[in-house]
Amino acid sequence: MTHTQQTLALLRDYESPNILPIETDLSGPIVWEKAQGVQVTDADGKKYLDLTAAFGVAAAGHANPRVVAAGRKQMGKLLHAMGDVYPHARKAELARELSRLTFERWTAHRGSGVPPLLREVKNRNQAVKSGVITAKTIFTNSGFEAVEAALKTALLATGRRHILAFEGGYHGLGYGALNATYRAHFRQPFRRQIGQFGAFVPFPKKEADLPALEKAVRSAHRKHPLGAIIVEPVQVRGGVNIPPASFLPLLRKLCDQTGALLILDEIYTGFGRTGQWFACEHSAAVPDLICLGKALTGGFPLSACVGRADLMDAAWPRSTGEAIHTSTFLGHPVGCAMALAQIREIHTRRLPERSAKLGEFLLSELLAWTAPAVCPIEFRGLGLLVGAEFIIPGGQPATTAALAVLRHLLRSGFIVLPEGEASNIISFTPPLTVTRPQLTTAARAFALAVEALPPL
């Protein structure tokens, strides 16, 4: 047996069968052995160009030397601490850095254009330093935990249990987060146990969709007063769906008017992925709470729910010795050290700006190299978050074609992911350190894979 087959046989025999789709002859999937920069090496020594950044995690490149060094140094000094009993310095430093990077940066230079919510906070003189709004953080381990911390915050702050989410949205698979994750595949098996306090409205794809959306939000609020609206500024797993620029400002207005909190799930889109530090910055919409993860550390399980300091102080009771939301590994010292190094790397190397330019380049290369196919392909993107949607003439998802291209690319040494409920969208989310020649090579490989498609 090959090294790949040996690993897959062990997983087949000892891991839950629901986790990994394993070929009966153990020929797939590939088994990762090493990742460095933009390159992945499998267990049998074959090299691949990673166009996924491992679900967007490796924004500064796989095994970024400075991030790895920070983790190693911290492991040698303090491997574990007791986050809600005996803290450590890195957690405090990271909480301060996340405040600076989000709410403080967003509100530092605002004049008369300050949104109504922020004017209200300033008038109350809460959480303001020299006119700047600060933030406070709840550290968590995975993305869905950050979402659930945000949902708890909304309930405590408003007293309202109901939330509004969006069709196509993905916010994780914990029992709380499932109320906001749209796809029935994830929710249906557990409907008898989840709280079902979430409702869904269509995710807008063009400006003309917004009046109907506003009407749907107001109707939902009249039926059940909303504690929160939760949304991804760009839906990634939903199919790289990019809303019109006025979408988030509309949600901000509706939240201000209804008293609901605006929760932005930037777990995938944060830290430069879309060409800005955070995707909400494309439309200058300031949330009440933002959920972060994935690229936060570059590879260590750490996430965060970051909210306005006045909101967090009002919602959460001051601890008197027993936190009501915590975990054993809260604010893990290794993860915090790596996150601080990762943020420095993204800032120093100007990766958000790089992402914006390279995303435009990748789109242009895909359009230039891809000849008309047996089915229409729609390309769209924002920064280095690019999608190629395969459609059967008539508008139906061309899932078979998309997956055939994905397999062809994998055989050719390129790793991509399928997105959307029908898996008919191929996403490109490479490390932000990818080069133009590498993107050109990937676009050419994609074009060859499309050319090899059989007739539908």
Protein Blocks (a to p, Z undefined) as FASTA:
>chain_A
ZZklmmmmmmmmmgcfklpccdfklpaccddfbdehjaccdfkopacddfklnnolmmno
ghifklmmmmmmmmmmombdcfklmgcfklmmmmmmmmmmmmmmmmmmccflpcfklmmm
mmnopaiaehiacddddddfblmlmmmmmmmmmmmmnopabdcddehiaebjbfklmmmm
mblklmmmmmmmmgolaccddddfbfklmmmmmmmmmmmmmmpccfbdcddfbafklnop
acdfklmmmmmmmmmmnopacdddfklmgghlnopablklmnopacfbdcdehjlnopaa
cddddddfklmmmmpccdehiafbdcfkgoifklmmmmmmmmmmmmmnommmmmmmmmmm
mmmmmmmmmccdfbdcddddehjbdcdddddehiiacfklmmmmmmmmmmnopacddedj
klpaccddddfkbcfklmmmmmmmmmmmmmmpccZZ
